[in-house]
Amino acid sequence: MAANSFGRLFNFTTWGESHGPAIGCVVDGVPPRIALAEGDIQHWLDRRKPGQSRFTTQRQEPDQVEILSGVFEGETTGTPISLMIRNVDARSRDYGDIATKYRPGHADYTYDAKYGIRDYRGGGRSSARETASRVAAGAIARKVLASVVPGGVTLQGALVQIGDQPIDRANWDGSEIENNPFWCPDPTAAKEWETYLDKVRKAGSSVGAIIEVTASGVPVGLGEPIYGKIDAELAAAMMSINAVKGVEIGNGMAAAALTGEENADEMRIDGDRVAFTSNNAGGVLGGISTGQDLVVRFAVKPTSSILTPRQTVDRAGAETEIATKGRHDPCVGIRAVPVGEAMMAVVLADQLLRHRAQIGTIGAQTLRQRTDDAAE
């Protein structure tokens, strides 16, 4: 199997299966002399781990990370950083019934058709369990961002819709995101979602969700105008997350309903810098960051593992039906919030290191500096 890696200068490769002895990743391209300890990674893993509320899978995994290489005396050495997270609560017996049956909505059929072999225990390599490795890599990416960008970059993910129930953006309160089990910035919606998702969970069904991730403090000038566009790489990063079926930047699909006058982010001068009066573009113009907030949203489909019997076929080609047993998220999108943040961090760290290698400085010159340079 190829394509287990993501990124160019800052890149990571994930390994392991849902019900194997462990999962992990190898992160390469990290500059030396960055302070790094297991606690720096564990904080972010604790936000993603399962079993923290009745609205997520009750699989009890501590997700305790171990740094195996790339750190000496509390600092990165510039060599590959290998991380391991042991699996301790796998229940492979729950998946015996699907050993020869293909679950609708899952990768069972396509995986088997491509490779001729699959680990059916919890989805094996295609399980959402793999995203723990991404969050670990994202934690290191955050350390790189803090070391390279003056003032740092702030990432914030939020759940803005569950099923057919969106938040009221007039109620947005960023401080509420960490105060409820949904990462929801609207306290009223969060309360309503509890009742809604309880009904979904008790019915043995599932619903989808929309997650929004914002990055503030991003310098002007990241990204390339053709194939290295920062928005294209963000879209690829989010689409690579399990169960994601759509991604948009800024206004996204809604931009099609606007006029040119409505969609244009007008510019003014603030001191000696350009200031925008709006951010319909989501912080990207021509594939290059504008210095405004980067805004990405992605849609996660309903969890495919449900108790309701569904029609399917088995490996021998016989028609049958299946009801998936085991412990599953009624809305897998909830735990996708920290995963989306991690993938945003990875893309930004990679783009920053590439920008520094080509341009040498972080952040565009002011208009006054460019005028002075031209005069010389």
C-alpha positions, 0 to 999 in steps of 0.5 A: 500500500502506497500513499501513507504520507502527507506533506513535503518539507514537513511531512508525516507517515502514519502506520498501524491498524485499529485492532493491531498492537499499536498505531503511530507516525513518523514525522520528518522535516522538523527543525532542530532545537525545538522544545518537545516532550510527550506532554506537548503531544498528549494534550491534543490527543486527549481532546480527540480520544474516544469515550469522553461522553455518551455522544462518542464511541465508548471504546476506552483508549488512553491514547498515551503517546511515546516518543521513540526517536528524534528528541534529545534532552528535551529538544528536537534533533532535526531527525525523524520523530517516531511516535507510538500509541498503543491500542488497549481496548480493541474488541475484535470479536465484535467484528466476526460477523463482517469478516465476509460481509461488506458494510454499506458506506464503509471501505470494505468492498473497495479495499478488498477489491483493490488489495484482495485482503483486508483487516476487518477488525474495526476497519483495520487501516481505514478506521478512524482510529488512524486519525489519532496519529494525525493529531499527534503529528499536528501537535508537533506541527503546532510547535513548529508554527510557534517557533517560526511565526512571530506571535504564533498562529492560533487554530480553532475548530468548531462544530457548526452543524449536526445533522440538519441542525446548524448553529446560530452564528449570532450566538457564536462564543469561542469560549464555549467551544471547550465547555461542551461535548460537541466543540460547539460555539453556540451554547443554545445549539449545544443544549438542543444537540444533546436531546437530538443526538440522544434520540439518534443514539438510542435508535442505533442510527447516526448523523453527519456534521459540518466542522469549521477550522480557522487559523489566525495570525497566518502570515501573508504570502504562504502558498504558490499560485499554481499547484502549491496553492494553500487552499488546494493543500488544505482541501486535500488535507481535510478530504483525506480525513475519514468520512469527509465528503466535502470541503469549502474555503471561505464562502465556498459553495455560497459564493456562487449565489453572490454578485461580484460586488458582494463577493469582493473583499475590498481593500483599504490602507491601515498605516502602511499595510493593506487591510480588507473590509471582509473575508469572503475568500477565507484568507486566500487569493490566487492560492496565496494567504492574504494575512486574514484568518484562514477559514475552512469547513468540511462535511462529515457523512453519518457514521456508516456503522449502524444497528439498523439492518442494511442490504449488502453482499458478501465476499462470495457474491451472495446477497445478504443483510448486515447490522453492525455491532460494537461501539460506534459514534452516533456522530463521528464528526464530533471527534473530527474537530481536533483532527481538522485542527491537526491537518490545518497545522500540518499544512501551515507548518509545511507551507511555512518551511517551504516559504522560508526555504524559497523566500527567506522571510516570513510575512510580506514587506509593508507597502512602504518597504516595497516602495523604498526598495523600488526607489533604490 
